[in-house]
Amino acid sequence: MEGKEQKPKAGMHNIDMSFIEMTLDVMKYVIHRLTHTESHIGSPKKEEELRKLVGETITKEGVGGEYAFSLFKDILVPASVQIDHPRHLAFVPAAPTRASIMFDLVTAASSIHGSYWMEGAGGIFCEMEAMRWLVSITGMPEGAFGVFTSGGTAANLSALVAARDSWRNKVSDRKHMKGLMIASSGAHSSIQSMAQVMDVDLILVPNEDSCSAKELQDCISGLSKEETIRLCAIIATAGTTNAGIIDDLIGIATICKELNIWYHIDAAYGGGALVSQKARGLLSGIEKADSITIDPHKWFFAPYDCGAVLYRDMELAKNAHAQMGSYLEIFKDEGAQGFNPSEYQIQLTRRLRGMPLWFSLAMHGTDSYERAVDRGLELAKIAAALITDKNHVEMVRPVGLSCVLYRRIGWEPEDYTEWTYQNHKKGYALVTPTKWTDNRGSEMVARFCFINPDTTTEDIAGILESMR
Ligand SMILES: Cc1ncc(COP(=O)(O)O)c(C=O)c1O
């Protein structure tokens, strides 16, 4: 036997009967899950309770795939919310298409590295097809392109790092100067968080409603000379998370152009409306941005997680993000040339998160996306009409994209919280309250955000009835 390599006994990289059985179990589960979305919505249990129910799972010998999978299906799935449940209308919900979920499995099984063309050309090509479409619906000029990220937070961070880098490179004495950015108070929490990560100052124009060019101009006029020099980016929101409000994208673009300041638009949620002929006009001016965030895992029906950052000038993004290392030199070689997504955002090793979106777009066509987004817009109007019709609830403000803020007349903040928990515990719906702030103050209100085209008028009416 000398010289002949001994094959190891069945192990975790081998193919045996238990692997085949596990594959069949997984496929059975996936098919069931994709065809049954209207069961209980799922609600959390305390960690100690789950620990007691599940017992020990990580052992020296392993507990076996069948057992681990049964724990997951029977105990852990019911303790998790189905984000694509038609009565999940909280936060910004998600409703990945079945094709995109299936292709997420394919993406995992294909094991393609999504960082550099040399390794991932075929997969990166798929992402580029989807990205080309995203760029086209923004109307950004020739040369604009982008990359998929883990979500809106990572896209915002990547864009703002590129903004600061470009500002620093314009004048030599800015190398160690602290940057300053302006957004409105309707901006998503990730903007504040990422400003902290970057250690830049952030000023919020105090208005949760649409930020006008005049308000932004007043804010800039109030800056000291030193602050004006440090201004490296202005951020507008196209579809606030709370209420679907869109800032004055055209007016703000004019100010950014005059001051030669990087213009970032966070359209993580509202970007979905770009595909709708009915709503596209609301986002006019988006094409003037230097960078845009759009989350396909929100209103473009991709599975978690899939964000995207788009740049007007890809070279500026590359200058900020391309990593250097002797082990990466090969990617610069002529033979390895191609599009390298890692050079345009904060992550090096990356999953090809744009692939499920690409497959679903290719399979269904963009008209299907338009119809699905239009349905979300329509559901918001249906909800507004139902609310106006009933005497125990009333609208707080007009519908913003697919967001509806409404109040239950006579309720105190704790009533909203109690109602949320009740519906959630019953497995009926997840609708959470939020706060709305205007010049009269801040108030706890109820909120719907419609993404899932499977939500029905009966679902909305039932939820409103549960507030009686
Ligand atoms: C407007 C906006 N920007 C950014 C984000 C952050 O995106 P993510 O949760 O994908 O990081 C969100 C999330 O809801 C959002 O609505």
Ligand as a Chemical Component Dictionary entry (heavy atoms), coordinates in Angstrom:
data_LIG
# 
_chem_comp.id                   LIG 
_chem_comp.type                 NON-POLYMER 
_chem_comp.pdbx_formal_charge   0 
_chem_comp.three_letter_code    LIG 
# 
loop_
_chem_comp_atom.comp_id 
_chem_comp_atom.atom_id 
_chem_comp_atom.alt_atom_id 
_chem_comp_atom.type_symbol 
_chem_comp_atom.charge 
_chem_comp_atom.model_Cartn_x 
_chem_comp_atom.model_Cartn_y 
_chem_comp_atom.model_Cartn_z 
_chem_comp_atom.pdbx_ordinal 
LIG C1 C1 C 0 -33.599 55.052 3.675 1  
LIG C2 C2 C 0 -32.779 53.931 4.245 2  
LIG N1 N1 N 0 -31.437 54.008 4.204 3  
LIG C3 C3 C 0 -30.653 53.036 4.703 4  
LIG C4 C4 C 0 -31.198 51.926 5.303 5  
LIG C5 C5 C 0 -30.296 50.876 5.856 6  
LIG O1 O1 O 0 -30.333 49.758 5.052 7  
LIG P1 P1 P 0 -29.857 48.315 5.548 8  
LIG O2 O2 O 0 -30.765 47.950 6.680 9  
LIG O3 O3 O 0 -30.022 47.469 4.353 10 
LIG O4 O4 O 0 -28.451 48.421 5.997 11 
LIG C6 C6 C 0 -32.603 51.797 5.380 12 
LIG C7 C7 C 0 -33.220 50.637 6.019 13 
LIG O5 O5 O 0 -34.403 50.586 6.289 14 
LIG C8 C8 C 0 -33.409 52.818 4.826 15 
LIG O6 O6 O 0 -34.752 52.751 4.838 16 
# 
loop_
_chem_comp_bond.comp_id 
_chem_comp_bond.atom_id_1 
_chem_comp_bond.atom_id_2 
_chem_comp_bond.value_order 
_chem_comp_bond.pdbx_ordinal 
LIG C1 C2 SING 1  
LIG C2 N1 SING 2  
LIG C2 C8 DOUB 3  
LIG N1 C3 DOUB 4  
LIG C3 C4 SING 5  
LIG C4 C5 SING 6  
LIG C4 C6 DOUB 7  
LIG C5 O1 SING 8  
LIG O1 P1 SING 9  
LIG P1 O2 DOUB 10 
LIG P1 O3 SING 11 
LIG P1 O4 SING 12 
LIG C6 C7 SING 13 
LIG C6 C8 SING 14 
LIG C7 O5 DOUB 15 
LIG C8 O6 SING 16 
# 
